[in-house]
């Protein structure tokens, strides 16, 4: 089964962090990603640019509306994702718990509908 690991952190918290500590978290993604590759579970993954670069699209009454930035005002912003293929939710959760940003944010684990 495929799961997406949605990585959410506060951009404000990251900006205020000691740069060495933030650098350690960012550097930890290399070995984390390598471990997924070695385990044969990584389907895809990418880091996202800041939420201020987002454009939110909605259609209301046949009209396309655009909003600069994220639609929701939240404490955390979506910073990246991994799509993994693992046997069950418990395995997906164990990989989410190993994600470097789990220490400063949250990792949402969601099953993906098969195509």
Backbone as XML, in Angstrom:
<?xml version="1.0"?>
<chain id="A" units="angstrom">
  <residue number="1" name="UNK">
    <atom name="N" x="0.840" y="-1.180" z="0.000"/>
    <atom name="CA" x="0.000" y="0.000" z="0.000"/>
    <atom name="C" x="0.883" y="1.241" z="0.000"/>
  </residue>
  <residue number="2" name="UNK">
    <atom name="N" x="0.427" y="2.255" z="-0.706"/>
    <atom name="CA" x="1.181" y="3.507" z="-0.719"/>
    <atom name="C" x="0.608" y="4.485" z="0.302"/>
  </residue>
  <residue number="3" name="UNK">
    <atom name="N" x="1.532" y="5.211" z="0.935"/>
    <atom name="CA" x="1.189" y="6.249" z="1.904"/>
    <atom name="C" x="1.968" y="7.501" z="1.540"/>
  </residue>
  <residue number="4" name="UNK">
    <atom name="N" x="1.368" y="8.656" z="1.834"/>
    <atom name="CA" x="2.094" y="9.911" z="1.703"/>
    <atom name="C" x="2.413" y="10.410" z="3.100"/>
  </residue>
  <residue number="5" name="UNK">
    <atom name="N" x="3.639" y="10.840" z="3.262"/>
    <atom name="CA" x="4.084" y="11.452" z="4.515"/>
    <atom name="C" x="4.156" y="12.947" z="4.245"/>
  </residue>
  <residue number="6" name="UNK">
    <atom name="N" x="3.227" y="13.699" z="4.800"/>
    <atom name="CA" x="3.158" y="15.150" z="4.607"/>
    <atom name="C" x="3.915" y="15.825" z="5.746"/>
  </residue>
  <residue number="7" name="UNK">
    <atom name="N" x="4.963" y="16.533" z="5.390"/>
    <atom name="CA" x="5.852" y="17.133" z="6.376"/>
    <atom name="C" x="5.424" y="18.580" z="6.624"/>
  </residue>
  <residue number="8" name="UNK">
    <atom name="N" x="4.980" y="18.857" z="7.838"/>
    <atom name="CA" x="4.511" y="20.203" z="8.185"/>
    <atom name="C" x="5.366" y="20.765" z="9.314"/>
  </residue>
  <residue number="9" name="UNK">
    <atom name="N" x="5.883" y="21.948" z="9.073"/>
    <atom name="CA" x="6.647" y="22.655" z="10.095"/>
    <atom name="C" x="6.269" y="24.134" z="10.046"/>
  </residue>
  <residue number="10" name="UNK">
    <atom name="N" x="6.617" y="24.848" z="11.080"/>
    <atom name="CA" x="6.367" y="26.283" z="11.121"/>
    <atom name="C" x="7.547" y="27.000" z="10.480"/>
  </residue>
  <residue number="11" name="UNK">
    <atom name="N" x="7.281" y="27.729" z="9.412"/>
    <atom name="CA" x="8.347" y="28.496" z="8.777"/>
    <atom name="C" x="8.898" y="29.554" z="9.731"/>
  </residue>
  <residue number="12" name="UNK">
    <atom name="N" x="8.050" y="30.093" z="10.588"/>
    <atom name="CA" x="8.499" y="31.091" z="11.564"/>
    <atom name="C" x="9.432" y="30.459" z="12.594"/>
  </residue>
  <residue number="13" name="UNK">
    <atom name="N" x="9.101" y="29.253" z="13.048"/>
    <atom name="CA" x="9.960" y="28.553" z="14.010"/>
    <atom name="C" x="11.305" y="28.238" z="13.367"/>
  </residue>
  <residue number="14" name="UNK">
    <atom name="N" x="11.273" y="27.745" z="12.119"/>
    <atom name="CA" x="12.524" y="27.442" z="11.423"/>
    <atom name="C" x="13.388" y="28.696" z="11.263"/>
  </residue>
  <residue number="15" name="UNK">
    <atom name="N" x="12.763" y="29.812" z="10.921"/>
    <atom name="CA" x="13.509" y="31.065" z="10.734"/>
    <atom name="C" x="14.144" y="31.537" z="12.032"/>
  </residue>
  <residue number="16" name="UNK">
    <atom name="N" x="13.503" y="31.252" z="13.165"/>
    <atom name="CA" x="14.014" y="31.694" z="14.460"/>
    <atom name="C" x="15.006" y="30.716" z="15.080"/>
  </residue>
  <residue number="17" name="UNK">
    <atom name="N" x="15.120" y="29.532" z="14.500"/>
    <atom name="CA" x="16.006" y="28.507" z="15.063"/>
    <atom name="C" x="17.474" y="28.881" z="14.905"/>
  </residue>
  <residue number="18" name="UNK">
    <atom name="N" x="18.283" y="28.348" z="15.806"/>
    <atom name="CA" x="19.727" y="28.429" z="15.641"/>
    <atom name="C" x="20.062" y="27.774" z="14.304"/>
  </residue>
  <residue number="19" name="UNK">
    <atom name="N" x="20.834" y="28.443" z="13.475"/>
    <atom name="CA" x="21.120" y="27.952" z="12.125"/>
    <atom name="C" x="21.886" y="26.627" z="12.125"/>
  </residue>
  <residue number="20" name="UNK">
    <atom name="N" x="22.705" y="26.396" z="13.143"/>
    <atom name="CA" x="23.405" y="25.109" z="13.241"/>
    <atom name="C" x="22.415" y="23.978" z="13.509"/>
  </residue>
  <residue number="21" name="UNK">
    <atom name="N" x="21.453" y="24.220" z="14.395"/>
    <atom name="CA" x="20.445" y="23.207" z="14.699"/>
    <atom name="C" x="19.576" y="22.923" z="13.475"/>
  </residue>
  <residue number="22" name="UNK">
    <atom name="N" x="19.185" y="23.981" z="12.773"/>
    <atom name="CA" x="18.388" y="23.798" z="11.561"/>
    <atom name="C" x="19.202" y="23.066" z="10.497"/>
  </residue>
  <residue number="23" name="UNK">
    <atom name="N" x="20.473" y="23.402" z="10.387"/>
    <atom name="CA" x="21.349" y="22.731" z="9.437"/>
    <atom name="C" x="21.474" y="21.246" z="9.720"/>
  </residue>
  <residue number="24" name="UNK">
    <atom name="N" x="21.494" y="20.880" z="10.991"/>
    <atom name="CA" x="21.558" y="19.461" z="11.368"/>
    <atom name="C" x="20.296" y="18.723" z="10.924"/>
  </residue>
  <residue number="25" name="UNK">
    <atom name="N" x="19.146" y="19.366" z="11.082"/>
    <atom name="CA" x="17.891" y="18.745" z="10.653"/>
    <atom name="C" x="17.885" y="18.568" z="9.141"/>
  </residue>
  <residue number="26" name="UNK">
    <atom name="N" x="18.264" y="19.605" z="8.420"/>
    <atom name="CA" x="18.287" y="19.530" z="6.960"/>
    <atom name="C" x="19.271" y="18.454" z="6.499"/>
  </residue>
  <residue number="27" name="UNK">
    <atom name="N" x="20.439" y="18.393" z="7.120"/>
    <atom name="CA" x="21.448" y="17.394" z="6.755"/>
    <atom name="C" x="20.963" y="15.972" z="7.035"/>
  </residue>
  <residue number="28" name="UNK">
    <atom name="N" x="20.109" y="15.801" z="8.032"/>
    <atom name="CA" x="19.607" y="14.467" z="8.383"/>
    <atom name="C" x="18.691" y="13.892" z="7.303"/>
  </residue>
  <residue number="29" name="UNK">
    <atom name="N" x="18.198" y="14.735" z="6.414"/>
    <atom name="CA" x="17.328" y="14.234" z="5.343"/>
    <atom name="C" x="18.076" y="13.349" z="4.353"/>
  </residue>
  <residue number="30" name="UNK">
    <atom name="N" x="19.369" y="13.587" z="4.146"/>
    <atom name="CA" x="20.142" y="12.742" z="3.232"/>
    <atom name="C" x="20.132" y="11.286" z="3.673"/>
  </residue>
  <residue number="31" name="UNK">
    <atom name="N" x="20.589" y="10.999" z="4.895"/>
    <atom name="CA" x="20.563" y="9.616" z="5.374"/>
    <atom name="C" x="19.147" y="9.034" z="5.479"/>
  </residue>
  <residue number="32" name="UNK">
    <atom name="N" x="18.169" y="9.863" z="5.849"/>
    <atom name="CA" x="16.780" y="9.401" z="5.940"/>
    <atom name="C" x="16.290" y="8.949" z="4.568"/>
  </residue>
  <residue number="33" name="UNK">
    <atom name="N" x="16.518" y="9.761" z="3.555"/>
    <atom name="CA" x="16.104" y="9.416" z="2.197"/>
    <atom name="C" x="16.871" y="8.190" z="1.706"/>
  </residue>
  <residue number="34" name="UNK">
    <atom name="N" x="18.159" y="8.145" z="1.986"/>
    <atom name="CA" x="18.966" y="6.988" z="1.595"/>
    <atom name="C" x="18.444" y="5.702" z="2.234"/>
  </residue>
  <residue number="35" name="UNK">
    <atom name="N" x="18.021" y="5.774" z="3.484"/>
    <atom name="CA" x="17.476" y="4.595" z="4.166"/>
    <atom name="C" x="16.198" y="4.116" z="3.487"/>
  </residue>
  <residue number="36" name="UNK">
    <atom name="N" x="15.360" y="5.047" z="3.041"/>
    <atom name="CA" x="14.143" y="4.665" z="2.318"/>
    <atom name="C" x="14.483" y="3.996" z="0.997"/>
  </residue>
  <residue number="37" name="UNK">
    <atom name="N" x="15.477" y="4.549" z="0.301"/>
    <atom name="CA" x="15.904" y="3.961" z="-0.975"/>
    <atom name="C" x="16.446" y="2.555" z="-0.737"/>
  </residue>
  <residue number="38" name="UNK">
    <atom name="N" x="17.314" y="2.402" z="0.270"/>
    <atom name="CA" x="17.886" y="1.094" z="0.582"/>
    <atom name="C" x="16.822" y="0.084" z="0.981"/>
  </residue>
  <residue number="39" name="UNK">
    <atom name="N" x="15.760" y="0.544" z="1.663"/>
    <atom name="CA" x="14.673" y="-0.348" z="2.061"/>
    <atom name="C" x="13.743" y="-0.676" z="0.889"/>
  </residue>
  <residue number="40" name="UNK">
    <atom name="N" x="13.907" y="0.038" z="-0.215"/>
    <atom name="CA" x="13.079" y="-0.209" z="-1.400"/>
    <atom name="C" x="11.649" y="0.277" z="-1.276"/>
  </residue>
  <residue number="41" name="UNK">
    <atom name="N" x="11.427" y="1.294" z="-0.434"/>
    <atom name="CA" x="10.051" y="1.768" z="-0.203"/>
    <atom name="C" x="9.760" y="3.130" z="-0.807"/>
  </residue>
  <residue number="42" name="UNK">
    <atom name="N" x="10.796" y="3.860" z="-1.226"/>
    <atom name="CA" x="10.597" y="5.233" z="-1.699"/>
    <atom name="C" x="10.016" y="5.238" z="-3.104"/>
  </residue>
  <residue number="43" name="UNK">
    <atom name="N" x="8.853" y="5.880" z="-3.247"/>
    <atom name="CA" x="8.218" y="6.056" z="-4.551"/>
    <atom name="C" x="8.550" y="7.443" z="-5.086"/>
  </residue>
  <residue number="44" name="UNK">
    <atom name="N" x="8.421" y="8.467" z="-4.245"/>
    <atom name="CA" x="8.705" y="9.847" z="-4.638"/>
    <atom name="C" x="8.867" y="10.689" z="-3.385"/>
  </residue>
  <residue number="45" name="UNK">
    <atom name="N" x="9.451" y="11.857" z="-3.564"/>
    <atom name="CA" x="9.586" y="12.795" z="-2.458"/>
    <atom name="C" x="10.194" y="14.086" z="-2.956"/>
  </residue>
  <residue number="46" name="UNK">
    <atom name="N" x="9.750" y="15.190" z="-2.391"/>
    <atom name="CA" x="10.274" y="16.494" z="-2.766"/>
    <atom name="C" x="10.117" y="17.464" z="-1.606"/>
  </residue>
  <residue number="47" name="UNK">
    <atom name="N" x="11.034" y="18.416" z="-1.557"/>
    <atom name="CA" x="10.922" y="19.543" z="-0.635"/>
    <atom name="C" x="10.170" y="20.643" z="-1.373"/>
  </residue>
  <residue number="48" name="UNK">
    <atom name="N" x="9.315" y="21.350" z="-0.676"/>
    <atom name="CA" x="8.542" y="22.435" z="-1.286"/>
    <atom name="C" x="9.161" y="23.783" z="-0.940"/>
  </residue>
  <residue number="49" name="UNK">
    <atom name="N" x="8.944" y="24.747" z="-1.810"/>
    <atom name="CA" x="9.371" y="26.113" z="-1.514"/>
    <atom name="C" x="8.449" y="26.691" z="-0.439"/>
  </residue>
  <residue number="50" name="UNK">
    <atom name="N" x="8.788" y="27.856" z="0.090"/>
    <atom name="CA" x="8.031" y="28.482" z="1.168"/>
    <atom name="C" x="6.565" y="28.675" z="0.781"/>
  </residue>
  <residue number="51" name="UNK">
    <atom name="N" x="5.706" y="28.688" z="1.781"/>
    <atom name="CA" x="4.269" y="28.830" z="1.534"/>
    <atom name="C" x="3.919" y="30.173" z="0.889"/>
  </residue>
  <residue number="52" name="UNK">
    <atom name="N" x="4.773" y="31.162" z="1.043"/>
    <atom name="CA" x="4.503" y="32.468" z="0.432"/>
    <atom name="C" x="4.576" y="32.402" z="-1.095"/>
  </residue>
  <residue number="53" name="UNK">
    <atom name="N" x="5.154" y="31.336" z="-1.640"/>
    <atom name="CA" x="5.237" y="31.189" z="-3.095"/>
    <atom name="C" x="4.032" y="30.443" z="-3.663"/>
  </residue>
  <residue number="54" name="UNK">
    <atom name="N" x="3.125" y="30.005" z="-2.802"/>
    <atom name="CA" x="1.960" y="29.230" z="-3.233"/>
    <atom name="C" x="0.910" y="30.113" z="-3.894"/>
  </residue>
  <residue number="55" name="UNK">
    <atom name="N" x="0.163" y="29.515" z="-4.782"/>
    <atom name="CA" x="-1.043" y="30.122" z="-5.344"/>
    <atom name="C" x="-2.167" y="29.123" z="-5.146"/>
  </residue>
  <residue number="56" name="UNK">
    <atom name="N" x="-3.224" y="29.541" z="-4.495"/>
    <atom name="CA" x="-4.365" y="28.671" z="-4.246"/>
    <atom name="C" x="-5.444" y="28.967" z="-5.281"/>
  </residue>
  <residue number="57" name="UNK">
    <atom name="N" x="-5.938" y="27.909" z="-5.930"/>
    <atom name="CA" x="-6.928" y="28.029" z="-6.994"/>
    <atom name="C" x="-8.250" y="27.445" z="-6.511"/>
  </residue>
  <residue number="58" name="UNK">
    <atom name="N" x="-9.327" y="28.183" z="-6.747"/>
    <atom name="CA" x="-10.670" y="27.671" z="-6.455"/>
    <atom name="C" x="-11.619" y="28.137" z="-7.558"/>
  </residue>
  <residue number="59" name="UNK">
    <atom name="N" x="-12.679" y="27.382" z="-7.748"/>
    <atom name="CA" x="-13.707" y="27.741" z="-8.731"/>
    <atom name="C" x="-15.005" y="27.966" z="-7.961"/>
  </residue>
  <residue number="60" name="UNK">
    <atom name="N" x="-15.567" y="29.135" z="-8.103"/>
    <atom name="CA" x="-16.845" y="29.468" z="-7.463"/>
    <atom name="C" x="-17.746" y="30.104" z="-8.505"/>
  </residue>
  <residue number="61" name="UNK">
    <atom name="N" x="-18.940" y="29.536" z="-8.641"/>
    <atom name="CA" x="-19.923" y="30.041" z="-9.606"/>
    <atom name="C" x="-19.311" y="30.174" z="-11.003"/>
  </residue>
  <residue number="62" name="UNK">
    <atom name="N" x="-18.503" y="29.184" z="-11.381"/>
    <atom name="CA" x="-17.910" y="29.162" z="-12.706"/>
    <atom name="C" x="-16.725" y="30.090" z="-12.897"/>
  </residue>
  <residue number="63" name="UNK">
    <atom name="N" x="-16.327" y="30.796" z="-11.866"/>
    <atom name="CA" x="-15.219" y="31.749" z="-11.972"/>
    <atom name="C" x="-13.989" y="31.208" z="-11.245"/>
  </residue>
  <residue number="64" name="UNK">
    <atom name="N" x="-12.836" y="31.299" z="-11.892"/>
    <atom name="CA" x="-11.569" y="30.885" z="-11.283"/>
    <atom name="C" x="-11.055" y="32.000" z="-10.390"/>
  </residue>
  <residue number="65" name="UNK">
    <atom name="N" x="-10.797" y="31.646" z="-9.142"/>
    <atom name="CA" x="-10.266" y="32.600" z="-8.169"/>
    <atom name="C" x="-8.863" y="32.172" z="-7.782"/>
  </residue>
  <residue number="66" name="UNK">
    <atom name="N" x="-7.959" y="33.122" z="-7.721"/>
    <atom name="CA" x="-6.583" y="32.865" z="-7.318"/>
    <atom name="C" x="-6.270" y="33.629" z="-6.042"/>
  </residue>
  <residue number="67" name="UNK">
    <atom name="N" x="-5.578" y="32.977" z="-5.142"/>
    <atom name="CA" x="-5.166" y="33.605" z="-3.887"/>
    <atom name="C" x="-3.675" y="33.371" z="-3.722"/>
  </residue>
  <residue number="68" name="UNK">
    <atom name="N" x="-2.914" y="34.429" z="-3.564"/>
    <atom name="CA" x="-1.487" y="34.281" z="-3.333"/>
    <atom name="C" x="-1.266" y="33.715" z="-1.943"/>
  </residue>
  <residue number="69" name="UNK">
    <atom name="N" x="-0.355" y="32.770" z="-1.854"/>
    <atom name="CA" x="-0.044" y="32.155" z="-0.577"/>
    <atom name="C" x="-1.005" y="31.027" z="-0.262"/>
  </residue>
  <residue number="70" name="UNK">
    <atom name="N" x="-0.812" y="30.403" z="0.878"/>
    <atom name="CA" x="-1.691" y="29.293" z="1.255"/>
    <atom name="C" x="-3.081" y="29.808" z="1.601"/>
  </residue>
  <residue number="71" name="UNK">
    <atom name="N" x="-4.076" y="28.962" z="1.400"/>
    <atom name="CA" x="-5.454" y="29.347" z="1.676"/>
    <atom name="C" x="-5.708" y="29.435" z="3.181"/>
  </residue>
  <residue number="72" name="UNK">
    <atom name="N" x="-5.222" y="28.455" z="3.911"/>
    <atom name="CA" x="-5.487" y="28.403" z="5.354"/>
    <atom name="C" x="-4.376" y="29.114" z="6.124"/>
  </residue>
  <residue number="73" name="UNK">
    <atom name="N" x="-4.778" y="29.831" z="7.161"/>
    <atom name="CA" x="-3.805" y="30.438" z="8.068"/>
    <atom name="C" x="-3.563" y="29.430" z="9.189"/>
  </residue>
  <residue number="74" name="UNK">
    <atom name="N" x="-2.418" y="28.775" z="9.142"/>
    <atom name="CA" x="-2.119" y="27.706" z="10.088"/>
    <atom name="C" x="-0.807" y="27.973" z="10.811"/>
  </residue>
  <residue number="75" name="UNK">
    <atom name="N" x="-0.605" y="27.227" z="11.899"/>
    <atom name="CA" x="0.646" y="27.351" z="12.639"/>
    <atom name="C" x="1.785" y="26.686" z="11.885"/>
  </residue>
  <residue number="76" name="UNK">
    <atom name="N" x="1.479" y="25.644" z="11.117"/>
    <atom name="CA" x="2.494" y="24.921" z="10.365"/>
    <atom name="C" x="2.160" y="24.973" z="8.883"/>
  </residue>
  <residue number="77" name="UNK">
    <atom name="N" x="3.202" y="24.876" z="8.063"/>
    <atom name="CA" x="3.029" y="24.899" z="6.624"/>
    <atom name="C" x="3.576" y="23.599" z="6.040"/>
  </residue>
  <residue number="78" name="UNK">
    <atom name="N" x="2.997" y="23.171" z="4.926"/>
    <atom name="CA" x="3.467" y="21.985" z="4.236"/>
    <atom name="C" x="4.820" y="22.288" z="3.626"/>
  </residue>
  <residue number="79" name="UNK">
    <atom name="N" x="5.839" y="21.529" z="4.016"/>
    <atom name="CA" x="7.195" y="21.799" z="3.559"/>
    <atom name="C" x="7.740" y="20.764" z="2.601"/>
  </residue>
  <residue number="80" name="UNK">
    <atom name="N" x="7.076" y="19.620" z="2.512"/>
    <atom name="CA" x="7.540" y="18.576" z="1.614"/>
    <atom name="C" x="6.747" y="17.310" z="1.838"/>
  </residue>
  <residue number="81" name="UNK">
    <atom name="N" x="7.126" y="16.279" z="1.085"/>
    <atom name="CA" x="6.397" y="15.022" z="1.184"/>
    <atom name="C" x="7.282" y="13.870" z="0.729"/>
  </residue>
  <residue number="82" name="UNK">
    <atom name="N" x="6.906" y="12.704" z="1.166"/>
    <atom name="CA" x="7.441" y="11.448" z="0.653"/>
    <atom name="C" x="6.250" y="10.562" z="0.339"/>
  </residue>
  <residue number="83" name="UNK">
    <atom name="N" x="6.311" y="9.833" z="-0.745"/>
    <atom name="CA" x="5.360" y="8.774" z="-1.020"/>
    <atom name="C" x="6.141" y="7.479" z="-0.867"/>
  </residue>
  <residue number="84" name="UNK">
    <atom name="N" x="5.633" y="6.612" z="-0.001"/>
    <atom name="CA" x="6.310" y="5.349" z="0.264"/>
    <atom name="C" x="5.349" y="4.193" z="0.011"/>
  </residue>
  <residue number="85" name="UNK">
    <atom name="N" x="5.916" y="3.051" z="-0.297"/>
    <atom name="CA" x="5.114" y="1.843" z="-0.465"/>
    <atom name="C" x="5.576" y="0.847" z="0.580"/>
  </residue>
  <residue number="86" name="UNK">
    <atom name="N" x="4.689" y="0.578" z="1.530"/>
    <atom name="CA" x="4.987" y="-0.301" z="2.656"/>
    <atom name="C" x="3.798" y="-1.222" z="2.899"/>
  </residue>
  <residue number="87" name="UNK">
    <atom name="N" x="3.989" y="-2.284" z="3.672"/>
    <atom name="CA" x="2.904" y="-3.251" z="3.844"/>
    <atom name="C" x="1.690" y="-2.759" z="4.636"/>
  </residue>
  <residue number="88" name="UNK">
    <atom name="N" x="1.913" y="-1.809" z="5.575"/>
    <atom name="CA" x="0.789" y="-1.434" z="6.440"/>
    <atom name="C" x="1.024" y="-0.068" z="7.091"/>
  </residue>
  <residue number="89" name="UNK">
    <atom name="N" x="-0.019" y="0.410" z="7.770"/>
    <atom name="CA" x="0.024" y="1.712" z="8.428"/>
    <atom name="C" x="1.101" y="1.766" z="9.511"/>
  </residue>
  <residue number="90" name="UNK">
    <atom name="N" x="1.262" y="0.699" z="10.272"/>
    <atom name="CA" x="2.272" y="0.705" z="11.331"/>
    <atom name="C" x="3.670" y="0.947" z="10.768"/>
  </residue>
  <residue number="91" name="UNK">
    <atom name="N" x="3.967" y="0.352" z="9.625"/>
    <atom name="CA" x="5.269" y="0.557" z="8.997"/>
    <atom name="C" x="5.400" y="1.994" z="8.515"/>
  </residue>
  <residue number="92" name="UNK">
    <atom name="N" x="4.331" y="2.542" z="7.930"/>
    <atom name="CA" x="4.351" y="3.934" z="7.475"/>
    <atom name="C" x="4.577" y="4.874" z="8.659"/>
  </residue>
  <residue number="93" name="UNK">
    <atom name="N" x="3.918" y="4.599" z="9.760"/>
    <atom name="CA" x="4.084" y="5.423" z="10.963"/>
    <atom name="C" x="5.517" y="5.343" z="11.482"/>
  </residue>
  <residue number="94" name="UNK">
    <atom name="N" x="6.117" y="4.164" z="11.427"/>
    <atom name="CA" x="7.496" y="4.042" z="11.918"/>
    <atom name="C" x="8.451" y="4.857" z="11.058"/>
  </residue>
  <residue number="95" name="UNK">
    <atom name="N" x="8.206" y="4.933" z="9.741"/>
    <atom name="CA" x="9.041" y="5.778" z="8.881"/>
    <atom name="C" x="8.773" y="7.255" z="9.155"/>
  </residue>
  <residue number="96" name="UNK">
    <atom name="N" x="7.528" y="7.620" z="9.393"/>
    <atom name="CA" x="7.193" y="9.014" z="9.711"/>
    <atom name="C" x="7.886" y="9.450" z="10.999"/>
  </residue>
  <residue number="97" name="UNK">
    <atom name="N" x="7.946" y="8.564" z="11.962"/>
    <atom name="CA" x="8.593" y="8.891" z="13.246"/>
    <atom name="C" x="10.089" y="9.109" z="13.087"/>
  </residue>
  <residue number="98" name="UNK">
    <atom name="N" x="10.672" y="8.561" z="12.034"/>
    <atom name="CA" x="12.109" y="8.737" z="11.784"/>
    <atom name="C" x="12.406" y="10.017" z="10.995"/>
  </residue>
  <residue number="99" name="UNK">
    <atom name="N" x="11.385" y="10.686" z="10.497"/>
    <atom name="CA" x="11.577" y="11.884" z="9.682"/>
    <atom name="C" x="12.217" y="12.988" z="10.519"/>
  </residue>
  <residue number="100" name="UNK">
    <atom name="N" x="13.282" y="13.611" z="10.004"/>
    <atom name="CA" x="13.973" y="14.649" z="10.782"/>
    <atom name="C" x="13.062" y="15.781" z="11.266"/>
  </residue>
  <residue number="101" name="UNK">
    <atom name="N" x="12.083" y="16.181" z="10.486"/>
    <atom name="CA" x="11.225" y="17.302" z="10.883"/>
    <atom name="C" x="10.174" y="16.920" z="11.916"/>
  </residue>
  <residue number="102" name="UNK">
    <atom name="N" x="10.061" y="15.649" z="12.245"/>
    <atom name="CA" x="9.110" y="15.246" z="13.285"/>
    <atom name="C" x="9.483" y="15.864" z="14.634"/>
  </residue>
  <residue number="103" name="UNK">
    <atom name="N" x="10.740" y="16.272" z="14.784"/>
    <atom name="CA" x="11.199" y="16.867" z="16.041"/>
    <atom name="C" x="10.785" y="18.328" z="16.197"/>
  </residue>
  <residue number="104" name="UNK">
    <atom name="N" x="10.465" y="18.989" z="15.089"/>
    <atom name="CA" x="10.081" y="20.406" z="15.175"/>
    <atom name="C" x="8.707" y="20.682" z="14.561"/>
  </residue>
  <residue number="105" name="UNK">
    <atom name="N" x="8.089" y="19.670" z="13.980"/>
    <atom name="CA" x="6.786" y="19.839" z="13.337"/>
    <atom name="C" x="5.983" y="18.570" z="13.470"/>
  </residue>
  <residue number="106" name="UNK">
    <atom name="N" x="5.259" y="18.247" z="12.413"/>
    <atom name="CA" x="4.457" y="17.031" z="12.428"/>
    <atom name="C" x="4.506" y="16.374" z="11.060"/>
  </residue>
  <residue number="107" name="UNK">
    <atom name="N" x="4.279" y="15.066" z="11.054"/>
    <atom name="CA" x="4.258" y="14.298" z="9.822"/>
    <atom name="C" x="2.887" y="13.635" z="9.745"/>
  </residue>
  <residue number="108" name="UNK">
    <atom name="N" x="2.096" y="14.040" z="8.772"/>
    <atom name="CA" x="0.783" y="13.430" z="8.569"/>
    <atom name="C" x="0.951" y="12.236" z="7.654"/>
  </residue>
  <residue number="109" name="UNK">
    <atom name="N" x="0.426" y="11.086" z="8.073"/>
    <atom name="CA" x="0.505" y="9.858" z="7.293"/>
    <atom name="C" x="-0.881" y="9.572" z="6.733"/>
  </residue>
  <residue number="110" name="UNK">
    <atom name="N" x="-0.970" y="9.493" z="5.387"/>
    <atom name="CA" x="-2.270" y="9.240" z="4.767"/>
    <atom name="C" x="-2.139" y="8.193" z="3.683"/>
  </residue>
  <residue number="111" name="UNK">
    <atom name="N" x="-3.056" y="7.209" z="3.678"/>
    <atom name="CA" x="-3.044" y="6.234" z="2.592"/>
    <atom name="C" x="-3.464" y="6.910" z="1.281"/>
  </residue>
  <residue number="112" name="UNK">
    <atom name="N" x="-2.922" y="6.390" z="0.192"/>
    <atom name="CA" x="-3.235" y="6.935" z="-1.129"/>
    <atom name="C" x="-4.179" y="5.954" z="-1.829"/>
  </residue>
  <residue number="113" name="UNK">
    <atom name="N" x="-5.227" y="6.497" z="-2.442"/>
    <atom name="CA" x="-6.137" y="5.650" z="-3.223"/>
    <atom name="C" x="-5.385" y="5.084" z="-4.410"/>
  </residue>
  <residue number="114" name="UNK">
    <atom name="N" x="-5.526" y="3.789" z="-4.676"/>
    <atom name="CA" x="-4.869" y="3.249" z="-5.871"/>
    <atom name="C" x="-5.520" y="3.800" z="-7.129"/>
  </residue>
  <residue number="115" name="UNK">
    <atom name="N" x="-4.718" y="3.918" z="-8.190"/>
    <atom name="CA" x="-5.245" y="4.455" z="-9.449"/>
    <atom name="C" x="-5.847" y="3.364" z="-10.283"/>
  </residue>
</chain>
